[in-house]
Amino acid sequence: VQLVESGGGLVQFGGSLRLACVASGFNFSNTFMNWVRQTPEKGLEWVSEISSSGTFTYYADSVKGRFTISRDNAKSTLYLQMNSLKSDDTARYFCATDRLGRGRGQGTQVTVSS
């Protein structure tokens, strides 16, 4: 399993970012995928999940209505569109094959400035 995240950066409060995760080494199109995030203060937090076909999506209450998870199985790529970003969204974001973050990649840092 190899997962490579990208798209993070520094963004102002209320801004947007789109994260991407390119997967390889497993059957991506048959796998539910997740985004999790981590900070030293809160530890690892599940953010969102998407079914293998993309039909079903699930979100943590903290991001519901602001984040959108999607996938392109033809490109083996997972996305996270993040809008209306808040300071609490500052974290390192990882894609993973389960809600516990197992198999996650190296992550991409998102920093929201107030």
C-alpha positions as CSV (number, residue, x, y, z in Angstrom):
1,V,0.0,0.0,0.0
2,Q,1.3,3.4,-1.0
3,L,-0.5,6.6,-0.4
4,V,0.9,10.0,-1.4
5,E,-0.9,13.1,-0.2
6,S,-0.6,16.6,-1.6
7,G,-2.3,20.0,-1.7
8,G,-1.8,21.3,1.7
9,G,-0.5,24.7,2.6
10,L,-1.1,28.0,4.4
11,V,-4.5,29.5,4.0
12,Q,-6.5,32.3,5.6
13,F,-9.5,31.8,7.8
14,G,-12.5,31.1,5.6
15,G,-10.4,30.0,2.7
16,S,-10.4,26.8,0.7
17,L,-8.0,24.0,-0.2
18,R,-8.2,20.8,-2.2
19,L,-6.2,17.8,-1.0
20,A,-5.3,14.9,-3.2
21,C,-4.1,11.4,-2.5
22,V,-2.7,9.1,-5.1
23,A,-2.9,5.4,-4.3
24,S,-1.0,2.4,-5.5
25,G,-0.2,-1.1,-4.5
26,F,-3.7,-2.2,-3.8
27,N,-7.1,-2.4,-5.5
28,F,-8.1,1.2,-4.9
29,S,-11.4,1.0,-6.8
30,N,-12.6,-1.8,-4.4
31,T,-11.5,0.0,-1.2
32,F,-13.4,2.4,1.1
33,M,-11.1,5.3,1.7
34,N,-10.7,7.8,4.5
35,W,-9.2,11.1,5.4
36,V,-7.8,11.5,8.9
37,R,-5.9,14.4,10.5
38,Q,-3.5,14.7,13.3
39,T,-2.3,17.4,15.7
40,P,-0.1,17.1,18.8
41,E,-3.0,18.3,21.0
42,K,-5.8,16.2,19.7
43,G,-4.0,13.2,18.2
44,L,-5.4,11.4,15.3
45,E,-9.0,12.3,14.2
46,W,-11.1,10.7,11.6
47,V,-12.5,13.3,9.1
48,S,-14.3,11.6,6.3
49,E,-14.9,8.3,4.5
50,I,-16.1,7.4,1.0
51,S,-17.4,4.1,-0.3
52,S,-15.5,2.2,-3.1
53,S,-17.8,3.5,-5.8
54,G,-18.1,7.0,-4.4
55,T,-21.8,6.6,-3.8
56,F,-21.8,6.9,0.0
57,T,-19.9,9.6,2.0
58,Y,-19.5,10.1,5.7
59,Y,-18.2,13.1,7.7
60,A,-17.2,13.9,11.2
61,D,-19.6,16.5,12.7
62,S,-16.7,19.0,12.9
63,V,-16.4,19.2,9.1
64,K,-19.9,18.3,7.9
65,G,-21.2,20.9,5.4
66,R,-17.7,22.4,4.8
67,F,-15.6,19.4,3.5
68,T,-16.4,17.2,0.5
69,I,-14.7,13.9,-0.1
70,S,-14.6,12.4,-3.6
71,R,-12.6,10.0,-5.7
72,D,-11.6,9.2,-9.2
73,N,-11.1,5.4,-9.5
74,A,-9.7,5.7,-13.0
75,K,-6.9,7.8,-11.6
76,S,-6.6,6.0,-8.2
77,T,-7.0,9.3,-6.6
78,L,-8.9,10.5,-3.5
79,Y,-9.8,14.1,-2.9
80,L,-10.8,16.3,0.0
81,Q,-12.3,19.7,-0.9
82,M,-12.1,21.9,2.2
83,N,-14.1,25.1,2.4
84,S,-14.7,27.7,5.1
85,L,-11.6,26.6,6.9
86,K,-11.2,27.4,10.5
87,S,-8.2,27.5,12.9
88,D,-9.3,24.1,14.3
89,D,-8.7,22.6,10.9
90,T,-5.0,23.2,11.2
91,A,-3.5,19.7,11.2
92,R,-1.5,17.2,9.1
93,Y,-3.9,15.4,6.8
94,F,-3.6,11.8,5.7
95,C,-5.5,9.5,3.5
96,A,-5.9,6.0,4.8
97,T,-7.7,2.7,4.2
98,D,-9.7,2.8,7.4
99,R,-11.0,5.3,10.0
100,L,-8.1,4.5,12.4
101,G,-5.6,5.8,9.9
102,R,-3.9,2.5,9.2
103,G,-1.8,2.4,6.1
104,R,-1.7,6.2,5.8
105,G,0.8,8.1,3.8
106,Q,3.2,10.8,4.9
107,G,0.5,13.4,5.0
108,T,0.2,17.0,3.9
109,Q,0.2,20.0,6.3
110,V,-2.7,22.4,6.4
111,T,-2.3,25.6,8.4
112,V,-5.2,28.0,8.7
113,S,-4.2,31.5,9.8
114,S,-6.6,33.8,11.6
